Amino acid sequence: STTAVSLLNLRQDPGFLATTAGSLPFVLTHPDVFLDLNLTFDSLHKTVDQIVTDKFLLNFIDTMCIFCGFPAKGAMTAHMLYIMERFFEESACYSVPIGGTSALGDTLQRGLEKFGGKLQLNAHVNEIIVENGRATGIKLKNGKIVKAKKAVVSNATPFDTVKMLGTEQELPKEVFEWKDELGKLPRHGAIMHLFIAIDAKDLDLSHIDDPAHLVIQDWDRSMQDSQNLCSFFIPSLLDKSLCPEGKHVIHVYSSGGEPYEPWEKLKPGTDEYEAYKEDRAKVLWEAVERCIPDVRERVEFSIIGSPLAHEAFLRRDRGTYGMAWAAGKGAPQSGLLSAVLPFPFPNLKTPVDGLLRCGDSCFPGIGTPSAAASGAICANTMNPVGAHLDLLKEASTRDPLYKFLDPGLFGQIYKPLVQGSTPSAELRVNQEA
């Protein structure tokens, strides 16, 4: 079971021995997990190909994997285990957070502000400031400098992070190689988006059992082809608060394989750009038309998101869907773990003291749940193991579903052995500063 060790229990320092100690009873009664540990971080197809022979099931598994950027060949097994285990729960509902996706951001903002944090909008980061080998803050595009109390955390892609990382005079020598390797990592293409609001008067959708749909044009073509695979969902079928009565909202998006090269020659706002947007979005419209044939006649609002929009509004170099390091071999800069396991993600720690990374280029990978988990792992790593254990214990009491989070007695036994090394030395700040 993937609940043997929750992602929220993880941290990147010796403290993990205490925070994951709750899994010891499971490990001791299931010693075979050690034999499968290598497969956990390896490519899923190595396991699937030994078990599954049915063509439809193989296609289905490839389709489920594509949200992490690869079919089964290239997708990390651990990533897909978490997804698939939850996917078939009775109450599971894909892409329909109550209150809309903005409710996720609102919830995170409330939590941030509850503990004294501040969310600043229109704050384009130009540079990560490095002084004496340590990240001490950031410089915004408008010239304002924000000093870091504990650390600087970048959730930008590795390609964007290295661009912001100081000047050559400020950086330790070992950082140059790190910057060069991360900046050259392979990346996925971009995504095409289509957002639609329609008049649903007299629209019968009783034939739809699920608000989320995947549409594949040709099973013999690559699922990474943005003109072959797309997904659309109608969240207002389940959450009526998302739009006025008698209306529906629809989000359609392609796989993360939209080529960037044709787009970089175009200028937003020009006739050529708008025409190309419409042409590349045809397949998205056609996907919805399989479900709602007269959707275009019902449209009250629509907007297409191109790779250039992805790049501009999401601060993603070349509009990329994310890093494209296929599971099966250790990624560059993936730390000591890659010496024993094929860990396919660069380290969240960096050669710059006080600088951490999180997001979809870190473990456990691409996708909102994975990126959020990486942020939690990063936050855990920044704090003493005692605070982490207290958080896990409190969370475990909130709902029986989360009882497994508490490391319990074993966590307390390991705590005195590791607490002196958490957070790790490069994240500690002089108390007089």
Secondary structure, DSSP 8 states (H G I E B T S, - for coil): -GGGS-GGG--SSTTHHHHTGGGHHHHHH-TTHHHHHHHHTSBTHHHHHHH---HHHHHHHHHHHGGGTS-TTTSBHHHHHHHHHHHTSTT--TT--TT-THHHHHHHHHHHHHTT----SS--EEEEEEETTEEEEEEETTS-EEE-SS-EEE-S-HHHHHHHB--TTTS-HHHHHHHHHHHTS-B--B--EEEEEEE-TT---TT-S-SEEEEES-TTS-TT-TTTEEEEE-GGGT-GGGS-TTEEEEEEEE-TTB-SHHHHT--TTSHHHHHHHHHHTHHHHHHHHTT-TTHHHHEEEEEEE-HHHHHHHHT-GGG-S-B---TTS--TT--GGGGTS---S--SB-SSBTEEE-STTSTT-SSHHHHHHHHHHHHHHHS-HHHHHHHHHHHHHH-GGGGGG--HHHHHHHHHHHGGG-S-GGG---TT-
